[in-house]
Amino acid sequence: MKYSFSKHITIGNKVISNDHPAFIIAEAGVNHGGDVNLAKELIDIAVQSGADAVKFQAFKTENLILESVEKAPYQQQTTSASESQFNMLKKLELRKDQYQELKDYCEQKGIIFLITPFDKFSLGQLEELGVEAYKVASTDTTNLPFLKKIALTGKPILLSTGMSFLDEVKSAMQTIHEFNKDVVILQCTANYPIEDSEANLNVMDTYGAEFGGLVGYSDHSVGLGAAPYAVAKGAKVVEKHFTIDKLADGPDHRASLDPAQLKEFVLEVRRIELFLGSSEKKPTNSEMHTRKSLQKYLVAARTIKAGALIKEEDLVAKRTGGVGISPIKYLDLVGTIAKRDFNINDIIDA
């Protein structure tokens, strides 16, 4: 299938494209513990870090999960194993008016409000609030009916693909493509945290070749982790979980960055972008001065008399302080007639 996904996507006042800095999402997720005031503190931390957006999660537990479902292994390690996944999630729900409160607070603070809907009911609420884009969690990569509903909103989509086979990802992208071209596909490994060997950043190359659009990385690795390296490989969206307290009660805190680490994370991504620089090969401004001092130019290797035929062995390249003819043009001189006498080390000027 031939795709025509957008390569220039606007979310709020930010542009996501190969010509713009990476879009950095500070993933608050459910680390607010169901407390909207704590969620606001997380927004403040995201603002202070320099992230482009802060992201939360929207779900109605009854629409998301059956009551009998056990917790995922990582959830059992970070929360009470005797508590069901249903009961754990129920404590982390926010209401529509709280989403609105957080969205308004983000606007006051000058950071983009992002959110992941996990069910049709929550998506409808978010549409009523007028959110600007949707992050889709890996749990819904294979949920084609829900992906279609999100695509039909016409809002930009950031699609995580953890736990998925490539054929499943293709089905997801085909479903979305029919209705929406503003998609960034994110490589993701859905565990909290992951081993370094599980990051598989090379999957972004597979996605780029397969779908031709923008790619990114949703990072669950330890510490600053894999996301900065993903930026070096071309990721234009990266996201990282963060928390106020890594020892707090909840499923995601231990795999999250603390406030200082989040700030360091954003700085590291921006530093890597400075390292990447321009794709145009030419001397930098500082190199132009170095070039004058260090690059070589043609001088006489031996005495050359006026009227003599200049031979290759008559020429040698030495540092002259930027004066003379570059040795890259030496063949233009070989076979020509010397217009004047040259002593050894005289700069060849014509």
Secondary structure, 3 states (H helix, E strand, C coil): CCCCCCCEEEECCEEEECCCCCEEEEEEECCCCCCHHHHHHHHHHHHHHCCCEEEEEECCHHHHCCCCCCCCHHHHHHCCCCCCHHHHHHCCCCCHHHHHHHHHHHHHHCCEEEEEECCHHHHHHHHHHCCCCEEECHHHCCCHHHHHHHHHCCCCEEEECCCCCHHHHHHHHHHHHCCCCCEEEEEECCCCCCCHHHCCCCHHHHHHHHHCCEEEEEECCCCCCCHHHHHHCCCCEEEEEECCCCCCCCCCHHHCECHHHHHHHHHHHHHHHHHHCCCCCCCCHHHHHHHHHHCEEEEECCCECCCCECCHHHEEEEECCCCCCCHHHHHHHCCCECCCCECCCCECCC
